């Protein structure tokens, strides 16, 4: 009986030949697809199909990049998850502004999320961010300002510390609960008791998701989502955690829909529901329930994670550097006194405290890597050619520890942010690179108040960390006593 090969005149072809041909074809296709153009950032030779995933150690990726930076190169290219990702160690503000206005988030492309504040872009992002900027601080005439929420929560936090009566305790979830309450008060108009099991559950789920996001399996999911979604591992836990968090937020939004009074907005969610009615004729602005859900998640994620991580690092640094702690306390006692809490208006008169907070964010390396953005057109960045489809991020860790920018980069030194007269000074390496490249300003319009929040809580162990979305401190215990 004649075979198909003989009928077609391909008697000389067997199954092995076809397999070899397909392998060679796929190999050459992969090499051609990811060929490097001229004047492209340097990078290691990537493995076919796997890329550079084998080179990445998620628990120390920020340290790996810092080691590469020692070779005095501006950027490096890695092939991860089918995407060419370029990491820049430094780049001018002007170039970045031109770049960010023309790009789309890598996660938007990978997960098709085009709403909210963190992962949206263009017209929708501008409208959502403008609304958030306008309504997060005040919700109408006579309503509480964000500063008032911080003051109230600070009192609850101090009481929680007093209840420990000087015994060693883990401050992790007490502080995270305090930060979360401020964000929830702004977004949903109410707070939770520190003993509330449902809110504690949400905080634990979120913390686990942030930590597990840096695991090897989660990185593999980013590289091979089609395969990894069928396999067990921490990436499945991350997805399950966020599903439960989203369900929790959705219940809060549904309560607001039932109780909503357009003439009396109580909080950010009420104001958003009112804006939905006003923007019905402008669907491109994206004011709908789905976007509201993503926006609340963005704000809670960005605000809670960045602020609580900063405060926990601050506690560690104050324990390790008691002489700095004494200077902070002395300045606060001199400027604010002990009869009231500090306010945002006190910041200009608290230069040393301000410097300590900024140095905490620098040395604590709060956000080691910037938010990746996808080029939607050919560009030039940092002197390199960036073709369309290339993802670009910034290695904040390298910028914050650059010996050309900081006098003592590997030392916790608040003097980095003070001039010769002891006044606070802005550092381009921190403000123009670290902040502009991180997701903090893009996601969280509350960032200016983060410093106020840290001033409040800072006024009243080991330096090893893990890496998730942020530098995650190892658990530690602290004992506190009242200052007479």
C-alpha positions as CSV (number, residue, x, y, z in Angstrom):
1,X,0.0,0.0,0.0
2,X,1.4,3.3,-1.0
3,X,2.2,5.8,1.7
4,X,1.4,9.5,1.5
5,X,5.1,10.2,1.1
6,X,5.4,8.0,-2.0
7,X,2.3,9.5,-3.5
8,X,3.8,13.0,-3.1
9,X,7.1,11.8,-4.4
10,X,8.8,12.3,-1.0
11,X,9.9,8.7,-0.4
12,X,13.3,10.0,0.9
13,X,11.6,11.8,3.8
14,X,11.0,10.0,7.1
15,X,9.6,11.0,10.5
16,X,13.1,11.7,11.9
17,X,13.9,14.1,9.0
18,X,10.7,16.0,9.5
19,X,11.4,16.3,13.2
20,X,14.9,17.6,12.6
21,X,13.6,20.1,10.0
22,X,10.9,21.4,12.4
23,X,13.5,21.8,15.2
24,X,15.9,23.7,13.0
25,X,13.1,25.8,11.6
26,X,11.8,26.8,15.0
27,X,15.4,27.4,16.2
28,X,16.1,29.7,13.3
29,X,12.7,31.4,13.7
30,X,13.4,32.1,17.4
31,X,16.9,33.5,16.6
32,X,15.5,35.7,13.8
33,X,12.6,37.0,15.9
34,X,14.9,38.1,18.8
35,X,17.8,39.3,16.7
36,X,19.5,42.4,18.2
37,X,19.4,45.6,16.1
38,X,22.4,48.0,15.9
39,X,23.1,50.3,18.8
40,X,21.0,48.1,21.2
41,X,21.8,47.7,24.9
42,X,24.2,44.9,25.6
43,X,23.1,41.6,27.1
44,X,24.1,38.0,27.6
45,X,23.5,35.3,24.9
46,X,19.9,34.1,25.5
47,X,19.0,30.4,25.2
48,X,16.6,29.6,22.4
49,X,13.0,29.5,23.5
50,X,14.0,29.9,27.2
51,X,15.7,33.3,26.9
52,X,17.5,34.5,30.1
53,X,15.0,33.1,32.6
54,X,17.8,30.7,33.9
55,X,20.0,33.6,34.8
56,X,17.5,35.4,37.1
57,X,17.5,34.7,40.8
58,X,14.3,36.3,42.0
59,X,15.5,36.6,45.6
60,X,18.5,38.8,44.6
61,X,17.7,40.1,41.2
62,X,18.3,43.7,42.4
63,X,21.8,42.7,43.6
64,X,22.5,41.0,40.3
65,X,21.7,44.2,38.4
66,X,23.9,46.2,40.8
67,X,26.8,43.8,40.0
68,X,26.3,44.4,36.3
69,X,26.3,48.1,36.8
70,X,29.8,47.9,38.1
71,X,30.9,47.4,34.4
72,X,29.9,51.0,33.7
73,X,27.2,50.3,31.1
74,X,24.1,52.4,30.8
75,X,21.7,49.5,30.3
76,X,21.3,45.8,29.8
77,X,18.9,43.7,27.7
78,X,17.3,40.4,28.9
79,X,14.9,38.1,27.0
80,X,12.2,37.0,29.5
81,X,8.8,35.6,28.7
82,X,9.0,36.3,25.0
83,X,9.7,40.0,25.6
84,X,12.9,41.9,25.1
85,X,13.3,43.8,28.4
86,X,15.9,46.6,28.7
87,X,16.9,47.7,32.2
88,X,18.5,51.2,32.4
89,X,20.8,52.1,35.3
90,X,20.3,55.8,34.7
91,X,18.6,58.1,32.2
92,X,17.9,61.8,31.9
93,X,14.5,63.1,33.0
94,X,13.8,64.7,29.7
95,X,14.4,61.5,27.8
96,X,12.2,59.6,30.3
97,X,9.4,62.1,30.0
98,X,9.4,61.8,26.2
99,X,9.5,58.0,26.6
100,X,6.8,57.6,29.2
101,X,4.3,59.7,27.2
102,X,4.6,57.3,24.3
103,X,4.6,53.9,26.0
104,X,2.2,51.3,27.3
105,X,2.7,49.1,30.4
106,X,4.2,45.7,29.7
107,X,1.6,44.2,32.0
108,X,-1.1,45.8,29.9
109,X,0.1,43.8,26.9
110,X,0.7,40.6,28.8
111,X,-2.5,40.5,30.8
112,X,-4.7,42.8,28.7
113,X,-5.5,45.1,31.6
114,X,-6.3,48.5,30.2
115,X,-8.1,50.1,33.2
116,X,-7.4,51.6,36.6
117,X,-4.5,53.8,37.4
118,X,-1.5,51.5,37.5
119,X,-1.7,49.7,34.2
120,X,-3.8,52.1,32.0
121,X,-2.4,54.6,29.6
122,X,-3.3,57.6,27.4
123,X,-6.6,59.4,27.8
124,X,-8.2,56.9,30.3
125,X,-5.1,57.1,32.5
126,X,-5.1,60.9,32.5
127,X,-8.8,61.1,33.4
128,X,-8.6,58.5,36.1
129,X,-5.4,60.0,37.7
130,X,-6.9,63.6,37.5
131,X,-10.0,62.4,39.3
132,X,-7.9,60.6,42.0
133,X,-5.7,63.6,42.6
134,X,-8.8,65.8,43.0
135,X,-10.8,63.6,45.3
136,X,-8.4,61.6,47.4
137,X,-7.6,64.6,49.7
138,X,-11.0,66.2,50.1
139,X,-14.5,64.8,49.4
140,X,-16.4,68.0,49.5
141,X,-16.9,71.2,51.6
142,X,-16.4,70.5,55.3
143,X,-15.2,66.9,54.9
144,X,-12.1,65.5,56.6
145,X,-8.8,65.9,54.8
146,X,-6.3,63.1,54.4
147,X,-4.2,64.6,57.1
148,X,-7.0,64.2,59.6
149,X,-7.4,60.5,58.8
150,X,-3.6,60.1,59.4
151,X,-3.9,61.9,62.7
152,X,-6.8,59.7,63.9
153,X,-5.0,56.4,62.8
154,X,-1.8,57.5,64.5
155,X,-3.6,57.7,67.8
156,X,-5.0,54.2,67.4
157,X,-1.5,52.9,66.4
158,X,0.1,54.5,69.5
159,X,-2.5,52.9,71.7
160,X,-1.8,49.5,70.1
161,X,1.9,50.0,70.9
162,X,1.1,51.0,74.5
163,X,-0.9,47.8,75.0
164,X,2.3,45.8,74.4
165,X,3.7,47.4,77.7
166,X,7.3,47.3,76.5
167,X,7.2,43.6,75.6
168,X,8.9,42.5,72.3
169,X,6.3,42.1,69.5
170,X,6.1,41.8,65.8
171,X,5.0,45.2,64.4
172,X,4.3,44.0,60.9
173,X,0.6,43.7,60.8
174,X,-0.1,46.4,63.4
175,X,1.6,48.9,61.1
176,X,0.2,47.5,57.9
177,X,-3.3,47.6,59.5
178,X,-2.7,51.2,60.4
179,X,-1.7,52.2,56.9
180,X,-4.4,50.1,55.4
181,X,-7.0,51.8,57.6
182,X,-5.9,55.2,56.3
183,X,-6.3,54.1,52.7
184,X,-9.6,52.4,53.4
185,X,-10.9,55.5,55.3
186,X,-10.2,57.6,52.2
187,X,-11.5,55.1,49.7
188,X,-14.5,53.5,51.6
189,X,-15.1,55.9,54.5
190,X,-14.4,53.6,57.4
191,X,-11.6,51.8,59.2
192,X,-11.2,48.3,60.8
193,X,-10.2,47.4,64.3
194,X,-6.8,45.9,64.5
195,X,-8.4,42.7,65.8
196,X,-10.8,42.4,62.9
197,X,-10.2,38.9,61.4
198,X,-11.6,39.7,57.9
199,X,-9.3,42.7,57.4
200,X,-6.4,40.9,58.9
201,X,-7.0,38.1,56.4
202,X,-7.0,40.6,53.4
203,X,-3.7,42.1,54.7
204,X,-2.1,38.7,55.0
205,X,-3.3,37.7,51.5
206,X,-1.9,40.8,50.0
207,X,1.5,40.5,51.8
208,X,1.8,36.8,50.7
209,X,1.0,37.8,47.1
210,X,3.7,40.6,47.2
211,X,6.3,38.2,48.6
212,X,5.4,35.3,46.3
213,X,5.5,37.6,43.3
214,X,9.3,37.4,43.5
215,X,9.4,33.6,43.5
216,X,11.0,31.6,40.7
217,X,7.7,29.9,39.8
218,X,6.0,33.2,39.5
219,X,8.7,34.5,37.2
220,X,8.3,31.3,35.1
221,X,4.6,32.1,34.9
222,X,5.4,35.5,33.5
223,X,7.6,33.7,30.9
224,X,5.3,30.8,30.1
225,X,1.8,31.6,31.2
226,X,0.2,29.1,28.8
227,X,2.1,26.2,30.5
228,X,2.4,27.4,34.1
229,X,-1.3,28.1,34.5
230,X,-1.9,24.3,34.6
231,X,0.9,23.6,37.1
232,X,0.8,24.0,40.9
233,X,3.0,26.5,42.6
234,X,3.1,29.9,44.3
235,X,1.9,31.6,41.2
236,X,-1.4,29.9,41.7
237,X,-1.5,31.2,45.3
238,X,-0.9,34.8,44.0
239,X,-3.8,34.5,41.7
240,X,-6.1,32.9,44.4
241,X,-5.1,35.7,46.9
242,X,-6.0,38.5,44.5
243,X,-9.3,36.8,43.6
244,X,-10.2,36.9,47.3
245,X,-9.0,40.5,47.7
246,X,-11.0,41.6,44.7
247,X,-14.1,39.8,46.1
248,X,-13.7,41.7,49.4
249,X,-13.4,45.0,47.6
250,X,-16.3,44.2,45.4
251,X,-18.5,43.7,48.4
252,X,-17.5,47.1,49.7
253,X,-18.4,48.7,46.4
254,X,-21.8,47.0,46.3
255,X,-22.6,48.4,49.8
256,X,-21.8,51.9,48.5
257,X,-24.0,51.4,45.5
258,X,-26.9,50.5,47.8
259,X,-26.3,53.5,50.1
260,X,-25.1,56.0,47.5
261,X,-26.5,59.5,47.9
262,X,-25.2,61.8,45.0
263,X,-25.9,64.9,47.2
264,X,-23.7,63.7,50.0
265,X,-20.5,61.9,48.9
266,X,-18.9,60.4,51.9
267,X,-15.6,59.1,50.4
268,X,-13.7,58.4,47.2
269,X,-16.0,55.6,46.2
270,X,-19.1,57.7,46.5
271,X,-17.4,60.5,44.5
272,X,-16.5,58.0,41.8
273,X,-20.1,56.7,41.6
274,X,-21.2,60.3,41.1
275,X,-18.5,60.8,38.4
276,X,-19.8,57.7,36.6
277,X,-23.1,59.5,36.1
278,X,-21.5,62.6,34.8
279,X,-19.2,60.8,32.4
280,X,-21.8,58.5,30.8
281,X,-21.3,60.4,27.5
282,X,-17.5,59.9,27.6
283,X,-16.9,56.1,27.7
284,X,-13.2,56.6,26.7
285,X,-12.7,58.0,30.2
286,X,-13.5,54.6,31.6
287,X,-15.7,55.6,34.6
288,X,-17.5,52.3,35.3
289,X,-17.7,49.8,38.1
290,X,-15.0,47.6,36.7
291,X,-12.5,50.5,36.6
292,X,-13.6,51.6,40.1
293,X,-12.7,48.1,41.4
294,X,-9.3,48.2,39.7
295,X,-8.6,51.8,40.9
296,X,-9.4,50.8,44.6
297,X,-7.1,47.8,44.3
298,X,-4.4,50.1,42.8
299,X,-4.6,52.7,45.5
300,X,-4.7,50.1,48.3
301,X,-1.8,48.2,46.9
302,X,0.4,51.2,46.2
303,X,-0.4,53.2,49.3
304,X,-0.3,50.3,51.8
305,X,2.7,48.5,50.5
306,X,5.0,51.5,50.0
307,X,4.1,53.2,53.2
308,X,4.1,50.2,55.5
309,X,7.4,48.9,54.0
310,X,9.0,52.4,54.6
311,X,7.8,52.5,58.2
312,X,9.0,49.0,59.0
313,X,12.4,49.8,57.5
314,X,12.4,53.0,59.6
315,X,11.9,51.0,62.7
316,X,14.8,48.7,61.8
317,X,17.1,51.6,61.1
318,X,16.1,53.4,64.3
319,X,17.0,50.3,66.3
320,X,20.3,49.9,64.5
321,X,21.2,53.6,64.7
322,X,20.0,54.9,68.1
323,X,22.1,58.1,67.7
324,X,20.0,59.0,64.6
325,X,16.8,58.1,66.5
326,X,17.8,60.5,69.3
327,X,18.4,63.4,66.8
328,X,15.0,62.8,65.1
329,X,13.2,62.8,68.5
330,X,15.1,66.0,69.6
331,X,14.1,67.8,66.4
332,X,10.5,66.8,66.7
333,X,10.4,67.8,70.4
334,X,11.9,71.2,69.5
335,X,9.7,72.0,66.5
336,X,6.4,70.2,67.4
337,X,6.6,69.6,71.1
338,X,4.6,66.9,72.9
339,X,1.2,68.6,73.1
340,X,0.3,67.9,69.4
341,X,1.0,65.8,66.4
342,X,3.1,67.0,63.5
343,X,1.4,68.3,60.3
344,X,2.4,68.7,56.7
345,X,3.0,72.3,57.5
346,X,5.8,71.3,59.9
347,X,7.9,69.6,57.2
348,X,10.0,72.6,56.3
349,X,11.0,72.9,59.9
350,X,11.9,69.2,60.3
351,X,14.8,68.8,57.8
352,X,16.6,66.1,59.7
353,X,13.4,64.0,60.1
354,X,12.6,64.5,56.4
355,X,16.2,63.5,55.5
356,X,15.9,60.3,57.6
357,X,12.6,59.3,55.9
358,X,14.1,59.9,52.4
359,X,17.3,58.0,53.4
360,X,15.1,55.2,54.7
361,X,13.5,54.9,51.3
362,X,16.9,55.1,49.6
363,X,18.9,52.7,51.7
364,X,15.8,50.4,52.3
365,X,15.6,50.2,48.5
366,X,11.8,50.2,48.9
367,X,11.1,49.6,45.2
368,X,14.1,47.9,43.6
369,X,12.8,47.8,40.1
370,X,10.8,50.3,38.1
371,X,7.5,49.6,36.4
372,X,8.1,48.1,32.9
373,X,6.7,50.0,29.9
374,X,6.3,48.8,26.4
375,X,7.5,50.9,23.5
376,X,4.8,51.3,20.9
377,X,7.2,53.0,18.4
378,X,10.9,53.1,17.6
379,X,12.7,55.3,20.1
380,X,16.1,56.4,21.3
381,X,16.6,56.3,25.0
382,X,19.9,56.7,27.0
383,X,21.8,56.8,23.7
384,X,20.4,53.4,22.7
385,X,18.0,52.4,19.9
386,X,14.8,51.0,21.4
387,X,12.7,49.3,18.7
388,X,8.9,49.0,18.9
389,X,7.8,46.2,21.2
390,X,10.7,46.5,23.6
391,X,9.9,46.6,27.3
392,X,11.9,49.2,29.3
393,X,12.4,49.6,33.0
394,X,14.8,51.2,35.4
395,X,17.0,49.5,37.9
396,X,16.3,51.7,40.8
397,X,18.5,49.7,43.1
398,X,21.6,50.7,41.0
399,X,20.6,54.4,40.9
400,X,20.1,54.5,44.7
401,X,23.5,53.0,45.4
402,X,25.4,54.7,42.6
403,X,28.9,55.8,43.9
404,X,28.8,58.7,41.4
405,X,25.6,60.1,43.0
406,X,26.0,59.4,46.7
407,X,28.9,60.2,49.0
408,X,28.5,57.0,51.1
409,X,26.0,54.8,49.1
410,X,26.5,51.7,51.2
411,X,25.9,53.5,54.5
412,X,22.7,54.7,56.1
413,X,23.4,58.4,56.1
414,X,20.7,61.1,56.4
415,X,23.4,63.7,55.5
416,X,22.8,62.6,51.9
417,X,19.7,64.8,52.0
418,X,21.1,67.7,54.0
419,X,23.1,70.7,52.8
420,X,26.0,72.3,54.6
421,X,23.6,74.4,56.6
422,X,21.5,71.4,57.8
423,X,18.6,72.2,55.5
424,X,16.9,69.5,53.5
425,X,18.1,69.3,49.9
426,X,16.6,67.5,46.9
427,X,18.8,64.9,45.3
428,X,18.3,64.3,41.6
429,X,19.4,60.7,41.9
430,X,16.4,60.1,44.3
431,X,13.7,62.4,43.0
432,X,14.3,62.5,39.2
433,X,15.3,58.8,38.8
434,X,14.0,56.7,41.7
435,X,10.6,58.4,42.0
436,X,9.9,59.1,38.3
437,X,10.8,55.6,37.3
438,X,9.0,53.8,40.1
439,X,5.3,53.0,40.1
440,X,4.7,55.2,43.2
441,X,3.8,58.5,41.4
442,X,2.1,56.7,38.5
443,X,-0.1,54.5,40.8
444,X,-0.5,56.6,44.0
445,X,-1.4,60.2,44.0
446,X,-1.1,60.0,47.8
447,X,2.7,60.0,47.6
448,X,3.3,63.5,48.9
449,X,1.2,62.5,52.0
450,X,3.3,59.3,52.4
451,X,6.1,61.5,53.8
452,X,3.6,63.2,56.2
453,X,2.4,59.7,57.2
454,X,6.0,58.6,57.9
455,X,6.7,61.8,59.9
456,X,3.7,61.0,62.1
457,X,4.6,57.4,62.8
458,X,8.3,57.9,62.9
459,X,7.8,60.6,65.5
460,X,6.0,58.5,67.9
461,X,17.3,43.8,63.9
462,X,18.5,42.4,60.8
463,X,18.9,44.4,57.5
464,X,18.4,41.3,55.3
465,X,15.4,41.4,53.0
466,X,13.6,39.4,50.3
467,X,12.3,40.8,47.0
468,X,8.7,40.8,45.8
469,X,7.2,43.9,44.3
470,X,9.1,45.7,47.0
471,X,12.1,44.9,49.3
472,X,10.3,42.7,51.8
473,X,11.8,42.8,55.3
474,X,12.3,39.6,57.2
475,X,10.1,39.4,60.3
476,X,11.4,41.0,63.4
477,X,10.4,42.0,66.9
478,X,10.7,45.3,68.6
479,X,10.0,46.6,72.1
480,X,8.8,50.2,72.6
481,X,8.5,52.5,75.6
482,X,7.1,56.0,76.1
483,X,9.5,59.0,75.9
484,X,9.2,61.2,78.9
